[in-house]
Amino acid sequence: MTAPTFENLKNLILTDLKSNIDPNAVTAEVPLFEGGLGLDSFAVLDLVMAIEKTFGVQFSEEDFAVENFANINAIIELISKYQTAA
């Protein structure tokens, strides 16, 4: 995991989603959905659009699997797949 990528994703979650999430709760492994940050499908859609814009990636339909958005580490792996391919 790269620290800048983690920090960028954390900032997207905290600022772009305009949620009331405790910044200390956002870790690389905390689940984004139930039992973790409690994001809903609308928040995840906003997050996906922000990720694509921020990181210059375009996710494919196959990427929208729960395991790819389970936590920040999973998102970093997905982003890395596209940045490595570019």
Backbone torsions as a table, in degrees:
resi	resn	phi	psi	omega
1	MET	NA	134.4	177.1
2	THR	-94.9	135.9	-177.7
3	ALA	-59.8	-44.1	179.1
4	PRO	-61.9	-38.8	179.5
5	THR	-65.2	-44.2	177.6
6	PHE	-59.1	-48.4	-178.5
7	GLU	-62.6	-39.7	177.2
8	ASN	-62.4	-44.3	179.6
9	LEU	-66.4	-40.8	178.1
10	LYS	-60.4	-44.6	179.0
11	ASN	-64.3	-37.8	176.5
12	LEU	-61.4	-43.5	-179.6
13	ILE	-64.6	-42.8	-175.0
14	LEU	-78.4	-32.6	-174.4
15	THR	-105.2	-48.8	-176.0
16	ASP	-69.9	-32.2	-179.2
17	LEU	-83.5	-10.8	179.3
18	LYS	47.3	45.1	-179.3
19	SER	-96.7	167.8	178.2
20	ASN	-98.4	45.1	-178.0
21	ILE	-86.2	134.3	175.7
22	ASP	-66.7	122.7	-179.5
23	PRO	-55.8	-31.5	179.2
24	ASN	-70.9	-17.9	-179.8
25	ALA	-81.0	-16.9	-176.7
26	VAL	-86.4	101.1	176.9
27	THR	-120.5	173.2	-178.4
28	ALA	-66.1	-27.5	-174.4
29	GLU	-105.8	-10.1	-177.2
30	VAL	-65.2	132.9	177.6
31	PRO	-61.2	142.3	179.5
32	LEU	-80.3	-22.4	-176.4
33	PHE	-102.6	-142.2	-178.4
34	GLU	-56.0	144.2	-179.9
35	GLY	78.6	4.0	-179.3
36	GLY	-140.6	-116.4	-177.8
37	LEU	-79.7	-16.8	176.4
38	GLY	72.0	29.6	177.7
39	LEU	-67.1	145.8	175.3
40	ASP	-101.8	178.1	-175.0
41	SER	-63.2	-33.2	178.6
42	PHE	-67.7	-41.1	178.5
43	ALA	-64.5	-39.6	179.6
44	VAL	-66.3	-39.9	177.1
45	LEU	-60.7	-44.9	176.5
46	ASP	-60.9	-41.5	179.8
47	LEU	-63.8	-43.3	179.4
48	VAL	-59.6	-46.0	179.8
49	MET	-63.2	-39.7	178.8
50	ALA	-67.2	-39.0	178.2
51	ILE	-63.4	-47.0	-179.2
52	GLU	-59.7	-41.2	-179.9
53	LYS	-70.4	-47.0	-176.0
54	THR	-66.3	-42.9	-174.0
55	PHE	-99.3	-1.9	177.8
56	GLY	64.8	37.9	178.6
57	VAL	-118.5	159.5	176.1
58	GLN	-130.0	109.2	-178.9
59	PHE	-72.1	146.6	176.1
60	SER	-90.8	166.7	179.9
61	GLU	-57.8	-35.7	-179.4
62	GLU	-67.5	-20.8	-178.7
63	ASP	-73.4	-18.4	-175.1
64	PHE	-83.5	61.0	175.3
65	ALA	-110.4	146.2	-176.5
66	VAL	-53.5	-40.0	-176.8
67	GLU	-65.1	-24.6	178.5
68	ASN	-77.1	-15.1	-179.6
69	PHE	-126.3	25.5	-178.7
70	ALA	-67.7	-37.9	-179.5
71	ASN	-159.0	178.8	-177.1
72	ILE	-64.9	-38.0	178.0
73	ASN	-58.6	-41.2	179.4
74	ALA	-64.6	-39.4	178.5
75	ILE	-66.6	-40.0	178.4
76	ILE	-60.9	-42.4	177.4
77	GLU	-61.1	-42.0	179.5
78	LEU	-64.6	-45.6	178.1
79	ILE	-61.4	-43.4	-179.1
80	SER	-59.7	-37.0	178.6
81	LYS	-58.3	-41.1	-179.1
82	TYR	-78.6	-37.5	-179.5
83	GLN	-70.7	-31.6	177.1
84	THR	-70.4	-36.6	-177.9
85	ALA	-72.9	-23.0	-174.8
86	ALA	-74.6	NA	NA
